[in-house]
Amino acid sequence: MAKVKSDRVKEQTKHKRINHSITDPLERRVLLWFAARMPRSINPDILSLGGFLAAILIGVSYVLSKNNPIFLWIACLGFALNWFCDSLDGTLARYRKIERPRYGYFLDHSLDVISITIILTGLAFSGYGRLELAWAVNLLYLLMVIYTTLTNFTSREFQISFAYVGPTEVRLLAIFASIWTYFNGTKFIHLPFGDFTFYEAIMILLIIVFIPAYLLSTISQINRLSKEEPPRG
């Protein structure tokens, strides 16, 4: 009976992962390589915790970089660790066939939301990124989390990337921005509506790219669901 119930839960929580990001083909192979060689003592929960601790390291490093830019390199290390742990936890669970779909989904998304908030808040207090831009990006991220949660419920589709950009691409942008800012943290980008640092320019770019992607994806889902469930009568 327990086996039947477990199979029913897995079937109900099964979803199709949609990832069209630029790095996805290579990333999948790399993660499977790591999963096959991960010590048995390391489990997905440990990796999830490691990703969260790495996010705290990034946030703290950003704050400290206000007085000493050398901490931007620590932030880069934090992003690398965050990618490794956060990307590998689900891959490892699937590789070892020890998935806990509801638990893993809830834990992963809860930690991701908190992690992004910590990172962007740290950036806002670093002096390299305006608070309003950081929290605008944070709000946009929360909207996309809600979108993926809703599509997972209505369509059993879990969308990881938007406009060919996923979490890995954003981490790479952040690492590149950290290195650039270490050498040049001034507001050298001049736009009609103000002067901006490299970090701020990237956040503006993310807002410009992801708002239309979010709106178009939402409208597309509404249109598709409307056709699948036409009005009665």
N, C-alpha and C positions, 0 to 999 in steps of 0.2 A: 504493500500500500504506500509506504514512504517513497519507494522508487517511482511509482506511478505519479505521485504528487510532485516529486522533483522534476520528472520529465515534463509534466504539465506546466510548471513554473518556467522551465527553460524555454518551452515553446511559446509561452505568452510573452516572454521578455526578449525573444530573439529578434534581432533587427539587422538590416543591411547597412553596412558602413559605407558611406559615400565620401571619398577623399580624392579630389582631382588636383591636389596641390602639386606644385612643381617638383618638390623633392620626394613625393610619395613613393615612386617606383624604387628608388635607391634606398630610401629609409626603411621600407618593409624588409628588404633583403638584409640590411644591417641589423635590424632589430631581431630578426629570426636567428641570425648568426650569434648574437649575444644571448638570446634565450636558450639556445642549444648548449651554451657553455656556462650558463649561470650556475653557481654552486647550489646544491639542494637546500642549504641552510638559508638561502635568500628566497623569500616568497613575495608575491605581489603586494602584500600589505607593507612589507619593509620598504619596497620601492616607492609606494605611494607616500609613505612618511618621509622618505628621503627627498622626494620631489617637493614636498611642502617645506621641509627645512631649507632646501636650496632656495625656495622663493623668499623665505625670511632672510637668508644670507644676501640675496639680491637687494631687497628693500633696505636693509641696514647699510649695505655697502653704498647704495645711492645717497642715503642721508649723510654718511661719513665723507663721501666724495666732495661735499660742499666745501670742506676745509682742506681736504687732501685728495686730489684727483687720482692718486694711485689706487684708490678703492674702486675705481671704474674697472680695473683689471680683475678685481675680486668679483665684481658683478658679472663679468664675462664668464668666469669660472662657475659662478652660480647658475647662469643660464645653461651652460653645458651639462652641469649636474642635473638641473631641472629637466632638460630634454631627456637625458638618459633614463632617469627614474620614472618620470611621468609618461613617457612614450613606451617604456618597456613593461610596466606593470601589467597592462592588459594583454600584451603580446605573450608575456610569460605565462599568464593564466590560461590563455588559449592553447599555447604550445604544450603545457603540461596537462591540459584538459581538466583543470580545477576551477573553472569559472564559477563565480557566484553572481549571476547577472544583475539581480536587483541591488544587492549589497555593493558590488563593484561599481555599478552605474551611479548610485547615490553617493558613495564615498568619493569617487573620482571627481564628480561634478562639484560636490561641496567644497573639496579642497582646492579645485581649480578656481572657483569664484573667490575664495578667500585669498588664494595666492596672487591672483591678478590684482586684487585690491591692494594688497601689501606692496607689490612691486610698483604699481602706478602711484601710490601715495608716497613711497620712498623717493620716486623720481620727482614728484611735485615738490618735495622738500629738499631736493638736492641743489636747487638753483639753476638746473639745466632744463627744466620743463615747467611750464605754467600749470598751476593747480587746476584751473578751469579746463585746460586741454586734457590733462591726465584723467580727470574725472569724467570728461565727455567720452573719452575712449573707454573708460571703465563702464559707463552706462551703456555704450554701444555693445560692449562685450556681453553684458548682462542680457540685453535684448536678443543677441544671437544664441545665448544659452537657452533662453525661453523658447526661441524658435526651434532649436534642435530638440528640445524636450517635447514640444507640441507635435512636431513631425514624427518623432519616435512613437508617440502615442497614436496618432491618426494614420500613419503610413508605414510604421515599422522601418523607418529610414533614419539613420543617424548621420547627419551631415557634419563633416569635420572641417571642410574647407569652403571658403566663399571667394569667388572671383579668382580661383586658382591659388589662393593664399590660405595656408593653414597655420597651426601653432608653430611648426618648425620654421617656416619662413619668417614669422614675426620674431621668433627668438634670434634668428640670424641677423635680421635688421637691427635688433636691440644690441647685439654684440658688435656689429659694425658701427653703430652709433656711439657705443661706449668707447671704442678705440679711437674713433674720429674726435670725439669730445675730449679725450685725454690730451690730444695734441692741439685742439682748437675748440674751446668751450664758449667762444664769443657768439654774439648774435650777428652772424655774418650773412644770413640769408635775408634779403630785403624784398618784401612783398608790398603791394599797394596798401595793405591794411596793417603793416607793422614789420618790425625786425624780429627774427626768430633764430634760435639755436638749431642745430641739426636735429636734436631730439624733438623739438617742437614742430619742425617741418615734417618729420616722419609721422608724428601724431596727427597733424593736419591731413597728410596724405591718406592715412588709415581711415580717418573720418570721411574723406571725400570718396574713397573707394568702397567702404563697407556700408555706408548708409544706403546708396542705391542698390547694392547687392542684397542687403537685407530686405528692402522694400520690394524689389522685383521677385525675390524668392518667396516672400510672404504672399504677394498677389498671385504668383504662379500656383502655390499650394491651395489657396482659396479657390481659384478657378478650377483646378483639377478635382478637388473634393466636391465642388458644386456639380460637376459633371458626373462624378461617381455616385453622388447622392442627390439626384434632381428633386425639385419640389414635388410633393405629392398632390394629386388632384389637379 
